[in-house]
Amino acid sequence: MKEIHGVNADELIRALRDHAAGRCPYELAEDLTKAADLLEMLTDRTGIEDLGLSVHAYNALMRCGYRTANELRELTEQDLLMIAGIGKKTAKEIMEAVWGVRT
């Protein structure tokens, strides 16, 4: 049994199957896609050095102890703005790199 951040993967799959009983195949496919995305995000160990950040953004995050993209996903833009050396432009750069979405 594989555990991911305290979540037993077998139990998660079993819960999804139980939840799926009697559901429309399209709804089930959507739920399974969401679950797969969640598992991927939970297990993401992509280092911040692989995000393509500017040296300025990288150094500011390293000084605060952030090492993975997953850690950054827990932060809001306001959290980033509280980090020394990170302004709105750098916060936007980080959010776009972490979430892959241009704002």
DOMIMI-694218 format. One line per 10 residues: their letters; for each residue y, z, x of N, C-alpha, C, CB. Coordinates in Angstrom, 1 decimal. Atoms other than C-alpha are relative to their C-alpha. Glycine has a CB too. Layout:
A = Y:Z:X:Y:Z:X:Y:Z:X:Y:Z:X; ...
//
This chain:
MKEIHGVNAD = -1.2:0.0:0.8:0.0:0.0:0.0:1.2:0.0:0.9:0.0:1.2:-0.9; -1.2:0.1:-0.8:3.3:-1.1:1.4:1.2:0.7:-0.7:0.4:-1.4:0.3; -1.2:-0.6:0.5:6.4:1.1:0.9:1.2:-0.6:0.6:-0.1:1.5:0.2; -1.3:0.5:-0.4:9.9:-0.2:1.0:1.0:0.9:-0.5:0.2:-1.5:-0.6; -1.0:-1.0:0.3:12.6:2.4:1.1:-0.5:0.9:-1.1:1.3:-0.8:-0.5; 0.6:-1.0:0.9:10.3:4.8:-0.7:-0.5:-0.6:-1.3:1.1:1.0:-0.4; 0.5:0.7:1.1:9.3:2.2:-3.3:-1.4:-0.6:0.3:0.9:-1.0:-0.6; 1.3:0.5:-0.2:5.6:1.5:-3.5:-0.1:-1.4:-0.6:-1.1:0.9:-0.5; 0.0:1.3:0.5:5.3:-2.3:-3.7:-1.1:-0.3:-1.1:-0.2:-1.0:1.2; 1.0:0.2:1.0:2.0:-2.2:-5.6:0.4:0.6:-1.3:-1.3:0.7:0.5
ELIRALRDHA = -0.5:-0.6:1.3:3.5:0.2:-8.2:1.1:-0.9:-0.6:0.5:1.4:0.3; -1.1:0.9:0.5:6.5:-2.2:-8.6:-0.6:-1.2:-0.7:0.9:-0.4:1.1; 0.7:1.2:0.6:4.2:-5.2:-9.2:-0.7:0.4:-1.3:-1.0:-0.6:1.0; 0.7:-0.4:1.2:2.1:-3.2:-11.7:1.0:0.3:-1.1:-0.8:1.3:0.4; -1.0:-0.3:1.0:5.2:-2.0:-13.5:0.5:-1.3:-0.6:1.2:0.8:0.5; -0.5:1.3:0.4:6.4:-5.6:-13.7:-1.0:-0.7:-1.0:0.3:-1.0:1.1; 1.0:0.6:0.8:3.1:-6.8:-15.1:-0.1:0.7:-1.4:-1.4:0.1:0.7; 0.0:-0.7:1.2:3.1:-4.0:-17.7:1.2:-0.4:-0.9:0.0:1.6:0.2; -1.3:0.3:0.7:6.7:-4.8:-18.6:-0.1:-1.4:-0.6:1.2:0.0:0.9; 0.1:1.4:0.4:5.7:-8.5:-19.0:-0.9:-0.2:-1.2:-0.5:-0.8:1.2
AGRCPYELAE = 0.9:0.2:1.0:3.0:-8.0:-21.5:0.7:-0.3:-1.3:-0.9:1.3:-0.2; -0.6:0.4:1.2:3.9:-9.9:-24.6:1.3:-0.7:0.1:0.1:1.1:-1.0; -1.3:0.6:-0.1:7.0:-11.4:-23.2:0.0:-1.5:0.1:0.7:0.5:1.3; -0.2:1.5:-0.1:8.2:-15.0:-23.3:-0.1:-0.4:1.5:1.3:-0.5:-0.6; 0.1:0.4:-1.4:7.2:-16.9:-20.1:1.3:-0.2:0.7:-0.8:-1.3:0.1; -1.3:0.2:-0.6:10.8:-17.8:-19.5:0.7:1.3:0.4:1.0:-0.8:-0.9; -0.6:-1.3:-0.3:12.0:-14.2:-19.7:-0.8:0.7:1.2:-0.1:1.0:-1.2; 0.8:-0.6:-1.1:9.1:-13.1:-17.4:0.4:-0.7:1.3:-1.5:-0.3:-0.3; -0.4:0.7:-1.3:10.0:-15.8:-14.8:1.4:0.5:0.5:0.1:-1.5:-0.3; -1.3:-0.5:-0.3:13.6:-14.5:-14.9:-0.1:1.4:0.6:1.0:0.0:-1.2
DLTKAADLLE = 0.2:-1.3:-0.5:12.5:-10.9:-14.4:-0.7:0.0:1.4:-0.9:0.8:-1.0; 0.7:0.1:-1.3:10.1:-11.8:-11.5:1.0:-0.5:1.0:-1.2:-0.9:-0.1; -1.0:0.5:-1.0:12.9:-13.8:-9.8:1.0:1.1:0.4:0.8:-1.2:-0.6; -0.9:-1.1:-0.3:15.2:-10.8:-10.1:-0.7:1.1:0.9:0.5:0.7:-1.3; 0.8:-1.0:-0.8:12.5:-8.5:-8.7:-0.2:-0.5:1.4:-1.3:0.3:-0.7; 0.2:0.5:-1.3:11.8:-10.8:-5.8:1.3:0.0:0.8:-0.5:-1.5:-0.1; -1.3:-0.1:-0.7:15.5:-11.0:-5.0:0.3:1.5:0.4:1.2:-0.5:-0.9; -0.2:-1.4:-0.3:15.7:-7.2:-5.1:-0.8:0.5:1.2:-0.3:0.9:-1.2; 0.9:-0.3:-1.1:12.7:-6.8:-2.8:0.6:-0.6:1.3:-1.4:-0.4:-0.2; -0.5:0.6:-1.2:14.2:-9.3:-0.4:1.3:0.7:0.6:0.4:-1.5:-0.3
MLTDRTGIED = -1.3:-0.7:-0.5:17.6:-7.5:-0.3:-0.4:1.4:0.6:0.9:0.2:-1.2; 0.4:-1.3:-0.5:15.8:-4.1:0.2:-0.6:-0.1:1.4:-1.0:0.7:-1.0; 0.7:0.1:-1.2:13.8:-5.4:3.1:0.9:-0.8:1.1:-1.3:-0.6:-0.2; -0.9:0.8:-0.9:16.7:-7.4:4.7:0.4:0.9:1.2:1.2:-0.6:-0.7; -0.4:-0.7:-1.2:17.1:-6.2:8.3:0.9:-1.0:0.9:-1.2:0.4:0.8; -0.9:0.9:-0.7:19.5:-9.0:9.3:1.1:0.7:0.7:0.6:-1.1:-0.9; -1.0:-0.7:-0.8:21.7:-7.7:12.1:1.4:-0.6:-0.3:-0.4:0.0:1.4; -1.3:0.6:0.3:25.4:-8.1:11.7:0.4:-1.0:1.1:1.1:1.2:0.1; -0.3:1.0:-1.0:25.4:-10.1:14.9:-0.5:-1.4:-0.5:-0.7:0.3:1.3; 0.5:1.2:0.5:23.6:-12.8:12.9:0.8:-0.6:-1.2:-1.5:0.1:-0.4
LGLSVHAYNA = -0.8:0.3:1.1:26.3:-13.0:10.2:1.1:-1.1:0.3:0.6:1.2:-0.7; -1.0:1.0:-0.4:28.6:-15.3:12.1:1.4:0.6:-0.2:-0.1:-1.2:-0.8; -1.3:-0.6:0.2:31.5:-12.8:11.9:0.9:-0.2:1.3:-0.2:1.5:-0.2; -0.9:0.1:-1.1:34.6:-13.0:14.1:-0.3:1.2:0.9:1.5:0.0:-0.5; 0.1:-1.1:-1.0:34.6:-10.7:17.2:0.7:1.2:-0.5:0.5:-0.4:1.4; -0.8:-1.1:0.6:37.3:-8.6:15.5:-0.8:0.8:-1.0:1.3:-0.5:-0.5; 0.8:-0.6:1.1:35.1:-8.0:12.4:-1.2:0.7:0.6:-0.3:-1.0:-1.1; 1.2:-0.6:-0.6:32.0:-7.4:14.4:0.2:1.3:0.7:-0.7:-1.0:1.0; -0.3:-1.2:-0.7:33.6:-4.9:16.7:0.4:1.2:-0.9:1.1:-0.3:1.0; -0.4:-1.1:0.9:35.2:-2.9:13.9:-1.2:0.6:-0.7:1.0:-0.6:-1.1
LMRCGYRTAN = 1.2:-0.5:0.7:31.8:-2.6:12.1:-0.9:0.7:1.0:-0.8:-1.2:-0.6; 0.9:-0.7:-1.0:29.9:-1.7:15.3:0.6:1.4:0.3:-0.1:-0.8:1.2; -0.7:-1.3:-0.3:32.5:1.1:16.0:-0.4:1.0:-1.0:1.5:-0.2:0.1; 0.3:-0.9:1.1:31.6:2.6:12.6:-1.5:0.2:-0.2:0.6:-0.5:-1.3; 1.4:-0.2:0.0:27.9:2.3:13.2:-0.8:-0.9:-0.9:-0.2:1.4:-0.4; 0.7:0.9:0.8:27.0:-0.5:10.9:-0.7:-1.0:0.8:1.0:-0.8:-1.0; 0.9:0.9:-0.8:24.1:-2.6:12.2:-0.7:-1.1:-0.7:-1.0:0.9:0.7; 0.8:1.0:0.7:22.5:-4.5:9.4:0.9:-0.5:-1.2:-1.3:0.5:-0.5; -0.7:0.5:1.2:23.7:-6.7:6.5:-0.3:0.8:-1.2:-0.5:-1.5:-0.3; 0.4:-0.8:1.1:21.8:-4.5:4.1:0.9:1.3:-0.1:-1.4:0.5:0.2
ELRELTEQDL = -0.9:-1.2:0.1:24.0:-1.5:5.1:1.4:-0.5:-0.5:0.2:0.5:1.5; -1.3:0.4:0.5:27.1:-3.6:4.4:0.0:-0.3:-1.5:0.4:-1.3:0.8; 0.1:0.3:1.4:25.9:-4.6:1.0:0.3:1.2:-0.9:-1.4:-0.5:-0.4; -0.3:-1.2:0.8:26.4:-1.0:-0.1:1.5:0.3:0.0:-0.7:1.2:0.7; -1.4:-0.2:-0.1:30.1:-1.2:0.7:0.8:-0.8:-1.0:0.5:-0.2:1.4; -1.0:0.7:0.8:32.9:-2.2:-1.6:1.1:-0.5:0.9:0.6:0.8:-1.2; -1.1:0.5:-0.7:35.9:-4.1:-0.5:1.0:1.2:0.4:0.8:-1.1:-0.8; -0.9:-1.2:-0.3:37.9:-0.8:-0.7:-0.6:0.8:1.1:0.1:0.9:-1.3; 0.7:-0.7:-1.1:35.3:0.8:1.6:0.3:-0.6:1.3:-1.5:0.1:-0.2; -0.3:0.7:-1.2:35.8:-1.9:4.1:1.5:0.2:0.5:-0.3:-1.5:-0.2
LMIAGIGKKT = -1.4:-0.1:-0.3:39.6:-1.6:3.9:0.3:1.4:0.6:0.9:-0.2:-1.2; -0.2:-1.4:-0.5:39.3:2.1:4.9:-0.4:0.0:1.5:-0.7:1.0:-0.8; 0.5:0.0:-1.4:37.7:1.1:8.3:1.2:-0.5:0.9:-1.2:-0.9:0.1; -1.1:0.3:-1.0:40.2:1.1:11.2:-0.2:-1.5:0.5:0.0:1.0:1.1; 0.0:1.4:-0.5:41.1:-2.5:12.1:-0.4:-1.1:-1.0:-0.9:-0.1:1.2; 0.4:1.0:1.0:39.9:-4.1:8.9:1.1:-0.1:-1.1:-1.4:0.3:-0.6; -0.9:0.3:1.1:42.5:-5.6:6.6:-0.6:-0.9:-1.0:1.3:-0.6:0.6; 0.5:0.8:1.1:42.2:-7.8:3.5:-0.7:-1.3:0.5:1.1:-0.4:-0.9; 0.6:1.3:-0.5:41.5:-11.0:5.5:-1.4:0.3:0.6:0.9:-0.7:1.0; 1.3:-0.4:-0.7:38.7:-9.3:7.6:-1.0:0.5:-1.0:0.2:1.0:1.1
AKEIMEAVWG = 0.9:-0.4:1.1:37.3:-7.6:4.5:-0.6:-1.1:-0.8:0.7:1.0:-0.9; 0.4:1.2:0.7:37.1:-10.9:2.7:-1.1:-0.8:0.9:1.2:-0.9:-0.3; 0.9:0.7:-0.9:35.4:-12.5:5.8:-1.4:0.7:-0.1:0.5:0.0:1.4; 1.2:-0.8:0.0:32.8:-9.7:5.8:-0.8:-0.1:-1.3:0.2:1.5:0.3; 0.6:0.1:1.3:32.1:-9.8:2.1:-0.6:-1.4:-0.2:1.0:0.2:-1.2; 0.6:1.3:0.1:31.6:-13.6:2.2:-1.2:-0.2:0.9:1.1:-1.0:0.4; 1.1:0.1:-0.9:29.3:-13.3:5.2:-1.3:0.7:-0.6:0.3:0.5:1.4; 1.1:-0.8:0.5:27.2:-10.6:3.6:-0.6:-0.5:-1.3:0.5:1.5:-0.3; 0.4:0.5:1.3:27.0:-12.0:0.1:-0.2:-1.5:-0.1:0.9:0.5:-1.1; 0.2:1.5:0.0:27.2:-15.7:1.0:0.8:-0.7:-1.1:-1.4:-0.4:-0.2
VRT = -0.8:0.5:1.0:29.9:-16.2:-1.6:1.5:-0.1:0.4:-0.1:0.8:-1.3; -1.4:0.1:-0.3:33.4:-17.5:-1.1:0.8:0.5:-1.2:0.4:-1.5:0.3; -0.8:-0.5:1.1:36.1:-15.7:-3.0:1.4:-0.6:0.1:0.1:1.5:0.1
//
